[in-house]
Amino acid sequence: MLCNCGSQKEYVLCCEPYLTGAAHPLTAEALMRSRYSAFERCLVPYIMGTVHPDKRDAHDPSGIEEWAKSSEWQGLEIVRTADGGVDDDEGIVEFIARFRTKDAPRKHHEIAVFRKHEERWYFFDGAPPKAQTVVRDSPKVGRNDPCPCGSGRKYKKCCAKSA
């Protein structure tokens, strides 16, 4: 059976050793993937145990359990990683976790910071990515403005129909 973390590896060779305590993730990305698997399986002790000791008080186990149980987990996408390797002390994993609650599809997009503590990786903090600013190459055309194609018709009656 493939692991639900999206690694394309067998579960027994991917997240299972971490979730059972047989091994510890060697990279920030491996920890992120195992935490996703733990959310899907509602393994709150694992999730809490992989939060950096300095940050555990800020996390609510009952809230985590409620979110994990009320969600139908649909996949994890790793957008990018920065550092977080075996020899690093800090790493960043940007990810999108897709899930469904109350028949509504949702996604959790986060830039997560991971730090080592006593040679083990822990989730330290996370934040949503900054919104992308859109810069137009040309002025915005209003629906009632003349069409920029030069037809003499209103934009809404001309090129906007095909857009």
Residue frames as qw, qx, qy, qz and C-alpha x, y, z in Angstrom:
[[0.000, 0.890, 0.456, 0.000, 0.00, 0.00, 0.00],
 [0.394, 0.484, -0.032, 0.780, 1.40, 3.42, -0.97],
 [0.276, -0.368, -0.475, 0.750, 1.86, 5.95, 1.80],
 [0.099, 0.843, 0.525, 0.064, -0.82, 8.63, 1.92],
 [0.298, -0.739, 0.025, 0.604, 1.83, 11.37, 2.32],
 [0.547, 0.818, 0.004, -0.176, 2.34, 11.44, -1.45],
 [0.288, -0.687, 0.609, 0.271, 5.92, 10.16, -1.44],
 [0.782, 0.391, -0.375, -0.309, 5.08, 7.27, -3.81],
 [0.169, 0.361, -0.885, 0.239, 6.78, 4.91, -1.33],
 [0.591, -0.336, -0.727, -0.095, 5.24, 1.95, 0.46],
 [0.474, -0.768, -0.013, -0.430, 3.70, 3.01, 3.79],
 [0.894, -0.418, -0.036, 0.157, 5.77, 0.46, 5.74],
 [0.719, 0.076, 0.040, 0.690, 8.95, 1.99, 4.28],
 [0.127, 0.606, 0.123, 0.776, 7.84, 5.61, 4.53],
 [0.293, -0.581, 0.163, -0.741, 5.81, 7.03, 7.43],
 [0.848, -0.373, -0.331, -0.179, 4.95, 3.91, 9.42],
 [0.710, -0.032, -0.442, 0.547, 8.36, 3.63, 11.19],
 [0.080, 0.303, -0.224, 0.923, 8.02, 7.24, 12.35],
 [0.569, -0.409, -0.142, -0.699, 4.40, 6.93, 13.46],
 [0.885, -0.295, -0.359, -0.033, 5.14, 3.77, 15.46],
 [0.418, -0.854, 0.307, -0.050, 8.27, 5.23, 17.06],
 [0.942, -0.005, 0.187, 0.280, 10.61, 2.72, 15.41],
 [0.571, 0.156, 0.155, 0.791, 12.56, 5.57, 13.78],
 [0.032, -0.782, -0.211, 0.585, 12.75, 9.37, 13.65],
 [0.576, 0.785, 0.185, 0.130, 12.55, 11.45, 10.44],
 [0.683, -0.197, 0.126, 0.692, 15.99, 12.48, 9.21],
 [0.189, 0.200, 0.275, 0.921, 14.81, 15.53, 7.25],
 [0.255, 0.238, 0.308, -0.885, 12.28, 18.31, 7.72],
 [0.545, 0.134, -0.450, -0.694, 10.33, 17.09, 4.68],
 [0.452, -0.075, -0.889, -0.002, 10.14, 13.55, 6.07],
 [0.035, -0.246, -0.683, 0.687, 8.78, 14.98, 9.33],
 [0.393, 0.218, -0.030, -0.893, 6.22, 17.06, 7.41],
 [0.553, 0.054, -0.691, -0.462, 5.07, 13.99, 5.47],
 [0.350, -0.156, -0.885, 0.265, 4.79, 11.92, 8.65],
 [0.128, 0.234, 0.462, -0.846, 2.79, 14.65, 10.38],
 [0.523, 0.131, -0.319, -0.780, 0.35, 14.68, 7.45],
 [0.542, -0.040, -0.827, -0.146, 0.00, 10.89, 7.80],
 [0.176, -0.176, -0.761, 0.598, -0.57, 11.35, 11.52],
 [0.352, 0.174, 0.139, -0.909, -3.33, 13.88, 10.88],
 [0.593, 0.066, -0.565, -0.569, -4.99, 11.45, 8.49],
 [0.588, -0.129, -0.794, 0.083, -4.82, 8.69, 11.11],
 [0.461, -0.762, -0.067, -0.450, -5.70, 11.06, 13.98],
 [0.801, -0.141, -0.379, 0.442, -2.52, 10.22, 15.90],
 [0.164, -0.944, -0.026, -0.284, -2.59, 13.23, 18.20],
 [0.712, -0.628, 0.189, 0.251, 0.24, 12.01, 20.49],
 [0.715, 0.124, 0.310, 0.615, 2.57, 11.82, 17.48],
 [0.220, 0.794, 0.234, 0.517, 1.49, 15.23, 16.22],
 [0.402, -0.906, 0.042, -0.128, 2.04, 16.81, 19.65],
 [0.807, -0.420, 0.241, 0.338, 5.31, 14.93, 20.13],
 [0.645, 0.266, 0.307, 0.646, 6.70, 16.37, 16.91],
 [0.004, 0.946, 0.114, 0.302, 6.02, 19.99, 17.92],
 [0.420, 0.446, -0.448, 0.651, 9.17, 21.74, 19.15],
 [0.476, -0.419, -0.654, 0.413, 9.28, 21.63, 22.98],
 [0.134, -0.187, -0.176, 0.957, 9.39, 25.46, 23.13],
 [0.325, -0.023, -0.320, -0.889, 6.09, 25.64, 21.19],
 [0.248, -0.239, -0.937, -0.064, 4.00, 22.76, 22.60],
 [0.005, 0.422, 0.615, -0.667, 2.05, 24.92, 25.05],
 [0.273, 0.350, -0.138, -0.886, 0.63, 26.89, 22.12],
 [0.401, 0.039, -0.769, -0.496, -0.98, 23.76, 20.61],
 [0.628, -0.110, 0.388, -0.666, -4.32, 22.33, 21.69],
 [0.104, -0.113, 0.979, 0.135, -4.50, 18.52, 21.47],
 [0.383, 0.466, 0.733, -0.313, -8.31, 18.49, 21.56],
 [0.391, 0.740, -0.044, -0.545, -8.48, 21.03, 18.71],
 [0.104, 0.470, -0.793, -0.373, -6.02, 18.97, 16.70],
 [0.240, 0.114, 0.962, -0.062, -8.06, 15.83, 17.32],
 [0.431, 0.616, 0.464, -0.468, -11.30, 17.56, 16.32],
 [0.344, 0.699, -0.346, -0.522, -9.77, 18.87, 13.06],
 [0.002, 0.330, -0.914, -0.235, -8.19, 15.51, 12.22],
 [0.293, 0.250, 0.906, -0.174, -11.40, 13.55, 12.87],
 [0.409, 0.684, 0.388, -0.463, -13.73, 15.97, 11.08],
 [0.268, 0.703, -0.420, -0.508, -11.60, 16.07, 7.94],
 [0.920, 0.246, 0.294, 0.078, -11.39, 13.68, 5.02],
 [0.277, -0.690, 0.452, 0.494, -7.73, 13.99, 4.06],
 [0.779, 0.582, 0.208, -0.109, -7.21, 14.00, 0.30],
 [0.810, 0.372, 0.006, 0.454, -3.53, 14.58, -0.32],
 [0.418, -0.780, 0.107, 0.453, -0.34, 16.41, 0.46],
 [0.647, 0.669, 0.048, 0.363, 1.64, 18.48, -2.03],
 [0.562, -0.535, 0.048, 0.629, 5.12, 19.65, -1.14],
 [0.372, 0.922, 0.103, -0.013, 5.49, 22.99, -2.96],
 [0.470, 0.688, -0.399, 0.382, 9.13, 23.62, -2.02],
 [0.793, -0.528, -0.146, 0.265, 11.75, 22.94, 0.60],
 [0.257, 0.820, -0.334, 0.387, 14.70, 25.02, 1.77],
 [0.012, -0.489, 0.769, -0.413, 17.40, 23.40, 3.86],
 [0.807, -0.195, 0.225, -0.510, 16.06, 20.85, 6.34],
 [0.770, 0.324, -0.549, -0.026, 18.53, 18.14, 5.41],
 [0.868, -0.266, -0.362, 0.212, 20.36, 15.67, 7.60],
 [0.593, -0.022, -0.238, 0.769, 23.17, 18.14, 8.39],
 [0.062, -0.543, -0.110, -0.830, 20.96, 21.23, 8.79],
 [0.108, -0.188, -0.710, 0.670, 19.52, 22.65, 12.02],
 [0.358, 0.500, 0.346, -0.709, 16.58, 24.46, 10.43],
 [0.159, 0.117, 0.787, 0.584, 14.46, 23.92, 7.36],
 [0.435, 0.315, 0.140, -0.832, 11.40, 25.23, 5.59],
 [0.170, 0.214, 0.918, 0.288, 8.71, 23.15, 3.91],
 [0.420, 0.205, -0.005, -0.884, 5.96, 24.87, 1.97],
 [0.064, 0.136, 0.981, 0.120, 3.04, 22.53, 1.53],
 [0.546, -0.068, -0.135, -0.824, -0.61, 22.26, 0.60],
 [0.130, 0.089, 0.963, -0.219, -2.73, 19.75, 2.49],
 [0.445, -0.117, -0.411, -0.787, -6.04, 19.07, 0.77],
 [0.020, 0.181, 0.916, -0.357, -9.02, 17.89, 2.77],
 [0.330, -0.423, -0.516, -0.668, -12.80, 17.96, 2.85],
 [0.005, 0.185, 0.724, -0.665, -15.02, 19.04, 5.74],
 [0.377, 0.517, 0.515, -0.571, -18.82, 19.06, 5.68],
 [0.642, 0.523, 0.529, 0.185, -18.77, 18.26, 1.94],
 [0.227, 0.968, -0.081, -0.065, -16.68, 21.35, 1.15],
 [0.844, 0.200, -0.096, 0.488, -13.20, 20.89, -0.35],
 [0.259, -0.957, 0.122, 0.047, -10.51, 22.86, 1.42],
 [0.782, 0.324, -0.261, 0.464, -6.78, 23.33, 1.39],
 [0.523, -0.823, 0.045, 0.217, -4.30, 24.30, 4.06],
 [0.652, 0.593, -0.114, 0.458, -1.37, 26.15, 2.43],
 [0.544, -0.831, 0.079, 0.088, 1.47, 26.83, 4.83],
 [0.502, 0.618, -0.484, 0.364, 5.14, 27.67, 5.00],
 [0.832, -0.547, -0.084, -0.033, 6.32, 25.57, 7.91],
 [0.147, 0.744, -0.580, 0.297, 9.55, 26.08, 9.83],
 [0.947, -0.236, -0.214, 0.038, 11.24, 23.03, 11.31],
 [0.003, -0.793, 0.535, -0.292, 14.10, 23.04, 13.80],
 [0.739, 0.035, -0.644, 0.196, 16.30, 20.42, 15.31],
 [0.463, -0.676, 0.344, -0.458, 16.36, 19.94, 19.06],
 [0.592, -0.409, 0.688, -0.090, 18.70, 17.35, 20.56],
 [0.092, -0.281, 0.841, 0.453, 19.41, 15.99, 17.04],
 [0.253, 0.439, 0.861, 0.051, 15.71, 15.43, 16.18],
 [0.035, -0.243, -0.377, -0.893, 13.51, 17.41, 13.80],
 [0.036, 0.540, 0.705, -0.458, 10.46, 19.23, 15.18],
 [0.102, 0.733, 0.449, 0.500, 7.75, 21.46, 13.74],
 [0.324, -0.181, -0.327, 0.869, 8.52, 24.95, 15.07],
 [0.214, 0.553, 0.256, -0.764, 6.13, 27.41, 13.45],
 [0.335, 0.333, 0.729, 0.496, 4.07, 28.01, 10.34],
 [0.184, 0.560, 0.155, -0.793, 2.37, 30.79, 8.45],
 [0.658, 0.615, 0.434, -0.007, 0.34, 31.14, 5.27],
 [0.537, 0.111, 0.304, 0.779, 2.28, 32.34, 2.22],
 [0.047, 0.497, 0.085, -0.862, 2.06, 36.02, 1.40],
 [0.580, 0.664, 0.437, -0.175, -0.55, 36.95, -1.19],
 [0.529, 0.101, 0.443, 0.717, 0.82, 37.47, -4.68],
 [0.150, 0.684, 0.101, -0.707, 0.48, 41.03, -5.99],
 [0.604, 0.489, 0.554, 0.298, -0.85, 41.19, -9.54],
 [0.083, -0.595, 0.182, 0.779, 0.72, 43.85, -11.75],
 [0.655, 0.637, 0.400, -0.073, -1.04, 44.60, -15.02],
 [0.526, -0.027, 0.407, 0.747, 0.92, 45.22, -18.20],
 [0.003, -0.359, -0.413, -0.837, -1.83, 47.48, -19.55],
 [0.323, -0.108, 0.317, -0.885, -4.68, 49.51, -18.07],
 [0.266, 0.268, 0.896, -0.233, -7.77, 47.63, -16.90],
 [0.217, -0.144, -0.530, -0.807, -10.60, 47.66, -19.44],
 [0.392, 0.143, 0.584, -0.696, -14.06, 48.18, -17.97],
 [0.411, 0.363, 0.835, 0.044, -17.10, 46.38, -19.33],
 [0.325, 0.847, 0.399, -0.137, -18.56, 49.59, -20.79],
 [0.173, -0.694, 0.372, 0.592, -15.27, 50.99, -22.14],
 [0.669, 0.609, -0.273, -0.326, -14.56, 50.94, -25.87],
 [0.974, -0.053, 0.166, 0.144, -13.03, 47.61, -26.86],
 [0.312, -0.727, 0.433, 0.432, -9.22, 47.88, -27.14],
 [0.625, 0.123, 0.665, 0.390, -9.32, 45.88, -30.40],
 [0.012, -0.282, 0.282, 0.917, -10.61, 49.02, -32.18],
 [0.091, 0.390, 0.867, 0.295, -13.98, 47.62, -33.30],
 [0.192, -0.294, -0.097, -0.931, -15.85, 50.64, -31.91],
 [0.672, -0.457, -0.490, -0.317, -18.09, 48.38, -29.82],
 [0.514, -0.690, 0.351, -0.369, -18.21, 48.19, -26.03],
 [0.062, 0.455, -0.880, 0.118, -15.75, 45.72, -24.51],
 [0.513, 0.005, 0.748, -0.420, -18.57, 43.63, -22.98],
 [0.758, 0.494, 0.212, -0.369, -20.18, 43.20, -26.43],
 [0.564, 0.696, -0.434, -0.090, -16.91, 42.42, -28.20],
 [0.484, 0.429, -0.730, 0.221, -13.75, 40.74, -26.89],
 [0.351, -0.322, 0.651, -0.591, -15.04, 40.19, -23.34],
 [0.878, 0.077, 0.052, -0.469, -17.52, 37.64, -24.72],
 [0.852, 0.332, -0.402, 0.045, -14.70, 35.41, -25.92],
 [0.118, 0.577, -0.652, 0.478, -12.55, 35.83, -22.80]]
